[in-house]
Amino acid sequence: MVNRIWFFMIFLGIISFVIKGNGQELMSAITESAQRSTELLIALLGIMAFWSGVMRICEKSGIIDVIGRILSLPLRFIFPGLYQRSRTAFFNIMMNITSNMFGLSNAATPFGLKAMEELQKINPNKDTASSYMITFLIINSASIQFIPSTVISIRAAMGSKNPSDIVAPTIITSIIALIIGLVLDKIIDGRFNKISNVKLTNNSRSQEIK
């Protein structure tokens, strides 16, 4: 569906240029855009390779493992009872969040998939996402990233004088988004559990009457 929308938009743009008699400008725009895209790609490759190397050094030196252990304390509060129910799921969640913080998305993805697989094993309703799953998805959606290497790379490639000045605002906004997401998650989850408990109580009472 998305591919059809893009094709329709491009087709309308080309027809519009041809009708207005701007065929030469169209070809110039296509050539210029392709050239800029190639230049941006080459610039990004070098910068991304540098940051990936830095992150890999952090991973091999054990810095990420240390941060993961520090994170285990707040994660036990965010995921109450999970450590006792499935240490494998808890470990994979911890490593996924830690890897995302350092921009190691390639390393974070396997941990995230494994975490979801383990959470599904302890999920009583196999056709419905559990509270643990929903909380984990919220954390991934509003993930805190200490070094947004992709954004820094794009800003540097586009000629920004201070490409890394996005770091502090990114950390602040992601922390705020994460806090809001977790608070809303706990509020909604608490209300949902109350409704579920009321339904279970009513069902048990109706069965006793029968």
N, C-alpha and C positions, 0 to 999 in steps of 0.2 A: 504493500500500500504506500509506504513512504517513498519507494523508488518511483512509483507512478506519479506521485505528487511532484517530486523533483524533476522528472522528465517533462511533466506538463508545464512547470514554471520555466524551465529552460527553453522548451519549444515556443511558448508564448513570447519570451524575450527575443528569440531569434526572429520570429515572425514580425514582431514590432520593429526591430532594427531594419529588416528588409523592406517593410512597407514605408518606413520613413526615409528610405534611401541612404541608410547609414551602414551599408555593408562593409565599407572600408574600416570604419570605426569599430565595428564588431570584431573583425579579424585582428585589429590592433589590440583591442581589449583582451581577446583570448590569448594572444601571444604574450602580452605583458603580464597577465595573470599567471600563466604557466611559468614564466621566468621568475616571477616573485615567489611562487610556491616552491620552486626548486632551490632558490637561494635561501629561503626560510628553512627548508628541510635540511640543507647542508649545515647551516648555522646551528640548528637544533641538535644535530647528531653529535657534534663536538661537545656542546654544553651538557647534553644528557649523558654522554659517556663519562664526563668528569664527575657529575653528581652520582651516577650509578656506582662509579669506583669508590667514591667517598662512603656511600651507604654500605657497599660490600665490605669495606674495611671495618666499619662499625659492627657489621654482622660477624665477621671473622674474629674480631678482637674480643667479642663477648659483651660489648656495650649493650646490645639489644637484649641479650639474656638478662643482664642486670636490671634494665628498665622493666622488663617483663615481670621479674620477681617483685619489683616495687609496685607495679600495677596490680598484682594479685590481691593486695589488700582492699583497694576500692572495688575491684571486680567481685569480690565475695559479697560486698554489700549490694552491688547492682544486680548480681545473679544469686540471690539468697538460696542456699541449699544445693546449688549446682555442683560445688566442689565435692560434696559427699555423694551425690547421685552419679556423677560421671566426671572423673578427673581428666579423662581424655578430652572430653568436650571443653572443659574449663581451660586446659592447657592450650588447645588449638585456638580458642577465642582470645586468650592472652597473647599468643604469638601473632595472630592476625592483626590485632589492634596495634601491637608494638611495631610490626612491619609497616603498617599503613602510616604510622606516625613519622617514620623515617623515609617515606616515599618508596618503599620496596614493594610495589604492587604485585610484581611477579612472584615474590615470596609470600605475600599475604593471601593471594587467591587460593593456593592449595590448603592453607590452614583454615580459611573460611569455609571451603567446601567440606573439609573433614569435620569441622565443628558442626555444621548443619546436619551432616550425616549422623553424628553421635547424638545430637539433640533430638533427631527424629526417633532414635532408638528408645529414648526415655519419654517420648511423647505419648500420652494415653490416647489422644485422638489423632490417629494417623492421617486423617484427611483435613486437619485444621492446624494452622501454625500455633505452636505453644507460646506461652508468655516469654520464655527464654529466647525463642527464635525471633519474636517481634522486637525484643529489646536489642538483640544482636544486630538486626537489620537497621535499627535506628542509629546505633553507634557507628555502623559502617556508612550510613548516609550522611551523618554529621561528623565524619572522622576528623580528629585533630591531626594536623600535619605540621611538624616542626619546620620542615624545609620543603616548601612547594616547588620542587625542582622544575616541573613542567611550566608553571607560570613564570618562574624566573628565567627559564630558557627562552620563552617566547618574548618576554620583555627585553631581554638582552639582544635577541635577534632583530627586534624592531627598533633598536637604537636608543633604548631607555638609558638615561644617565645613571640612575640608581635602580637597577633591576631587582635588587634584593630588599628594597624598602617595603615590599609587599608582605614580608615575613611576619612582622609584628601584627598588622591588621588581620592577616589570615588566621593567626593563632587565636587572637582575641575573638573574632567573629565565630570561628569554629567552636571555641569553648562555650560561648553564649548559646549557639545553636544546639550543641550537645546537651547542655544543662536543661534548656527548654524542652527538648525532645524527651529526655529521661523523666523530667517532672510530669509532663503530659502522659507519658507511658505509664507511670506509676498510678496517676490519678484514674486514667481510663481502665487500667487493669484492675485496680481496687474496686471500682464500681461494677465492672463486669463480673468479678468474683462474687460480689454481694448479690447481684441478680441471679447468678448461677446457684448460689447457696439457698436463696429464697425458693427458686424453682424446685430444687431437690427436696427442701423441707415440705413444700406443698404436695409434691408427688408422694412422698413417704406418708404424709397424713391421709391423703386420699386412698392409698393402698390399705392403711390401717382401718379406715372406715368401712371399706369393702369387706 
